[in-house]
């Protein structure tokens, strides 16, 4: 299953949020993303996660979701433009990445992404 959008806008993402290795703040989905080691609050931050579907252990979920629409856009840009970097060290099974988008040319739109973890 491919999920696009955070738990504030996607009801399926809301249902799986608690099972994710990095998750959206459950008190306020737009406040932050919490990973094992850090908390991210920038609107341009997002999650790219491949993990087992908690409701069907024979299937996987691919999640592309940000704190805001700019965070989700950061995920999509990272997947399109930095796929090899996203998959660095990945062999099989689950994958969890936190990304942050940047507006490098000053036009108000995300055009580059940093992989934070």
Backbone bond lengths (Angstrom), bond angles and torsions (degrees), N, CA, C in turn:
res aa  C-N    CA-C-N  psi(-1)  N-CA   C-N-CA  omega(-1)  CA-C   N-CA-C  phi
1 X - - - 1.434 - - 1.527 107.59 -
2 X 1.299 116.45 134.93 1.460 122.15 176.81 1.520 108.05 -106.67
3 X 1.324 116.07 121.75 1.455 122.36 179.97 1.523 109.26 -111.97
4 X 1.316 116.29 126.56 1.458 121.33 177.95 1.521 107.77 -120.79
5 X 1.324 116.07 124.76 1.459 121.64 179.99 1.511 111.73 108.58
6 X 1.308 114.79 147.95 1.460 121.47 -178.35 1.517 112.82 -77.33
7 X 1.323 116.12 175.79 1.460 121.12 -175.50 1.526 114.21 -66.94
8 X 1.305 118.24 -16.45 1.455 120.40 176.48 1.516 112.89 -75.99
9 X 1.323 117.27 -20.58 1.463 121.45 -177.95 1.520 113.28 -121.56
10 X 1.311 118.08 -15.02 1.457 121.70 -177.88 1.533 108.44 -123.41
11 X 1.315 116.89 113.00 1.465 121.24 -175.67 1.522 112.90 -65.32
12 X 1.328 118.21 -30.93 1.465 120.30 178.22 1.533 109.46 -71.16
13 X 1.330 117.18 -41.16 1.464 120.62 175.59 1.527 110.10 -59.89
14 X 1.317 116.94 -38.83 1.461 120.53 177.69 1.535 110.95 -59.78
15 X 1.325 117.31 -39.56 1.471 121.12 -178.21 1.533 112.41 -71.36
16 X 1.333 117.98 -31.21 1.473 120.31 -177.86 1.523 113.21 -94.68
17 X 1.331 118.27 -10.87 1.461 122.27 -175.65 1.529 112.64 -49.16
18 X 1.314 117.72 -45.47 1.466 121.28 -176.24 1.532 113.02 -64.09
19 X 1.315 118.04 -19.85 1.466 122.15 -177.46 1.536 112.99 -95.95
20 X 1.315 117.46 -4.66 1.466 121.10 -174.54 1.524 111.61 -78.20
21 X 1.343 117.84 149.97 1.469 120.94 177.48 1.529 112.83 -67.56
22 X 1.306 117.53 -29.70 1.467 124.15 169.72 1.517 103.89 -128.12
23 X 1.324 116.52 138.61 1.461 117.48 -171.40 1.511 112.36 -139.23
24 X 1.318 113.76 163.47 1.454 121.08 176.00 1.518 108.84 -78.70
25 X 1.328 116.46 144.96 1.455 122.40 178.18 1.529 108.41 -54.44
26 X 1.330 116.89 122.88 1.460 120.42 -173.98 1.525 113.04 -75.64
27 X 1.329 118.40 -18.43 1.469 121.25 176.87 1.526 111.54 -78.86
28 X 1.328 116.10 -32.93 1.461 122.18 -179.51 1.529 107.00 -154.48
29 X 1.323 116.74 103.84 1.469 121.85 -174.18 1.524 113.28 -59.12
30 X 1.323 118.02 -25.40 1.460 121.22 -177.80 1.523 112.64 -91.68
31 X 1.322 117.06 -1.27 1.468 121.04 -176.43 1.528 112.53 -79.46
32 X 1.343 116.98 -49.46 1.468 118.28 -174.51 1.521 112.04 -164.20
33 X 1.326 112.92 163.91 1.464 123.31 170.55 1.520 105.92 -112.77
34 X 1.308 116.66 130.53 1.464 121.22 -179.99 1.525 109.35 -113.48
35 X 1.333 114.57 123.21 1.465 120.07 172.74 1.525 106.91 -104.19
36 X 1.301 115.99 -174.76 1.465 120.18 179.36 1.532 111.17 -60.84
37 X 1.349 116.43 -37.78 1.466 120.50 -172.71 1.525 115.62 -108.77
38 X 1.339 117.94 -19.63 1.466 120.14 -171.28 1.516 112.40 -141.68
39 X 1.332 114.02 167.62 1.460 121.77 172.83 1.520 107.11 -127.92
40 X 1.334 116.52 131.73 1.460 122.30 -176.56 1.522 109.70 -116.93
41 X 1.336 116.69 131.30 1.458 120.87 -175.50 1.527 113.74 -119.76
42 X 1.312 117.62 -7.56 1.462 120.17 -178.18 1.528 110.22 -68.87
43 X 1.335 116.35 136.09 1.467 121.47 -178.94 1.520 113.87 -58.85
44 X 1.332 117.07 -22.51 1.464 120.08 -177.88 1.532 112.77 -88.77
45 X 1.333 117.49 3.61 1.464 121.04 179.48 1.524 110.84 -83.72
46 X 1.326 114.85 147.92 1.451 120.05 179.09 1.514 111.97 -153.36
47 X 1.333 114.71 171.25 1.461 122.85 -179.57 1.520 110.66 -116.06
48 X 1.312 114.76 136.44 1.461 121.47 168.36 1.517 104.77 -120.05
49 X 1.318 116.20 112.35 1.463 120.81 -174.30 1.514 110.45 -133.49
50 X 1.315 114.89 134.10 1.455 122.05 167.18 1.521 105.32 -117.61
51 X 1.321 116.58 121.98 1.464 120.97 -177.59 1.523 109.54 -151.36
52 X 1.314 115.26 164.04 1.460 119.35 176.49 1.518 110.16 -61.39
53 X 1.305 115.73 141.65 1.447 121.38 174.95 1.527 107.79 -70.60
54 X 1.327 118.76 119.95 1.470 119.96 -176.83 1.526 113.24 -66.22
55 X 1.313 117.12 -15.52 1.461 121.19 -178.63 1.518 113.11 -101.69
56 X 1.338 116.54 -7.62 1.467 122.02 177.01 1.528 107.27 -154.44
57 X 1.309 117.02 94.83 1.475 122.68 -173.22 1.531 113.97 -65.45
58 X 1.336 117.66 -6.30 1.461 120.83 176.37 1.525 112.09 -90.09
59 X 1.336 117.01 -3.76 1.458 122.09 -175.72 1.528 110.76 -124.93
60 X 1.324 114.84 161.26 1.454 121.98 178.16 1.524 110.73 -113.90
61 X 1.324 114.53 159.96 1.460 123.27 172.88 1.521 107.52 -116.25
62 X 1.316 116.80 137.05 1.455 122.54 168.59 1.521 106.13 -113.12
63 X 1.324 116.58 119.43 1.460 122.49 -176.73 1.520 110.11 -114.83
64 X 1.326 116.30 130.65 1.461 124.31 172.01 1.523 105.74 -125.55
65 X 1.330 117.16 104.94 1.458 119.47 -173.52 1.518 111.01 -150.57
66 X 1.335 115.33 141.02 1.451 120.87 179.16 1.510 112.25 -122.49
67 X 1.333 114.56 169.26 1.458 119.49 176.19 1.530 111.03 -61.11
68 X 1.282 116.30 -38.60 1.471 124.23 175.96 1.525 107.27 -132.84
69 X 1.313 116.44 -178.25 1.460 120.22 -179.91 1.537 110.57 -60.63
70 X 1.345 117.27 -32.90 1.468 119.54 178.62 1.530 111.29 -67.50
71 X 1.327 117.55 -31.69 1.463 120.61 175.79 1.517 111.83 -68.91
72 X 1.333 116.42 -40.06 1.467 120.23 176.40 1.524 109.96 -65.52
73 X 1.329 116.55 -39.99 1.469 120.19 177.02 1.537 110.10 -62.52
74 X 1.317 117.44 -37.56 1.471 121.18 177.10 1.531 110.61 -59.27
75 X 1.323 116.06 -41.25 1.471 120.80 179.02 1.523 111.26 -62.71
76 X 1.309 116.23 -44.77 1.464 120.79 -178.19 1.523 110.59 -66.73
77 X 1.328 117.23 -41.73 1.468 120.37 177.74 1.524 110.38 -63.63
78 X 1.326 117.22 -41.77 1.469 120.42 178.56 1.522 110.61 -61.93
79 X 1.314 117.13 -42.88 1.464 120.71 179.68 1.526 111.52 -64.43
80 X 1.320 116.59 -38.71 1.461 120.42 -179.23 1.529 112.87 -76.07
81 X 1.327 117.72 -41.26 1.461 120.74 -170.01 1.523 115.22 -104.20
82 X 1.340 117.78 -18.58 1.457 120.23 -175.08 1.523 111.56 -132.18
83 X 1.302 115.76 36.10 1.464 120.58 -175.75 1.525 112.30 -58.50
84 X 1.311 118.00 -44.02 1.469 119.57 -178.76 1.526 111.42 -64.68
85 X 1.331 117.16 -35.50 1.459 120.28 176.98 1.539 110.70 -70.00
86 X 1.326 117.05 -39.13 1.467 121.11 176.87 1.519 111.70 -60.75
87 X 1.325 116.09 -37.22 1.462 121.19 -175.74 1.524 113.41 -90.71
88 X 1.319 117.65 1.62 1.462 121.61 -179.94 1.531 109.65 -57.95
89 X 1.322 116.09 124.34 1.458 122.07 -179.72 1.517 114.24 83.29
90 X 1.324 117.15 -3.56 1.463 120.63 -179.45 1.523 109.81 -85.76
91 X 1.320 116.28 133.78 1.463 120.86 177.41 1.519 110.50 -115.20
92 X 1.315 116.64 -63.13 1.469 122.44 -179.83 1.524 108.57 -154.33
93 X 1.304 115.39 167.17 1.454 120.20 174.62 1.515 113.09 83.03
94 X 1.314 115.99 -138.37 1.459 121.53 -173.94 1.525 112.65 -81.46
95 X 1.321 114.83 154.00 1.459 123.45 178.32 1.518 107.16 -142.89
96 X 1.317 117.73 135.94 1.460 121.25 177.89 1.527 108.76 -139.87
97 X 1.336 115.70 122.09 1.461 121.46 178.28 1.521 109.60 -133.05
98 X 1.317 115.15 140.35 1.461 121.98 171.60 1.522 106.29 -109.32
99 X 1.326 116.31 129.88 1.462 120.99 -178.99 1.525 110.08 -123.52
100 X 1.320 114.68 159.30 1.462 121.48 176.90 1.515 108.48 -135.48
101 X 1.321 116.28 130.29 1.456 121.47 -179.10 1.515 112.45 -90.70
102 X 1.335 114.98 154.18 1.459 122.28 179.30 1.525 109.95 -135.59
103 X 1.310 114.50 149.57 1.463 122.19 173.90 1.524 106.90 -103.85
104 X 1.321 115.91 89.25 1.462 120.63 -174.63 1.533 113.28 -74.08
105 X 1.325 117.97 -29.97 1.461 118.89 -176.53 1.531 113.78 -99.23
106 X 1.328 117.81 3.64 1.454 121.81 173.25 1.514 115.89 74.05
107 X 1.318 118.37 19.05 1.467 120.36 -179.11 1.532 113.44 -93.48
108 X 1.339 116.69 4.66 1.458 120.66 178.86 1.516 114.65 86.52
109 X 1.341 117.38 4.88 1.460 121.65 -178.77 1.526 109.93 -121.14
110 X 1.326 115.71 143.47 1.471 120.86 177.42 1.526 108.96 -65.98
111 X 1.340 116.10 126.93 1.462 119.21 178.24 1.523 112.89 -134.33
112 X 1.320 117.33 2.64 1.461 121.52 176.69 1.508 109.95 -152.12
113 X 1.321 115.33 157.27 1.463 120.53 -174.65 1.526 110.45 -137.66
114 X 1.321 114.25 140.60 1.462 121.43 171.94 1.526 107.74 -110.84
115 X 1.316 116.75 134.85 1.455 121.12 175.80 1.517 106.33 -89.81
116 X 1.327 116.51 112.15 1.455 122.31 -175.06 1.529 112.34 -80.75
117 X 1.304 116.40 -37.28 1.476 121.37 176.59 1.503 109.80 -162.69
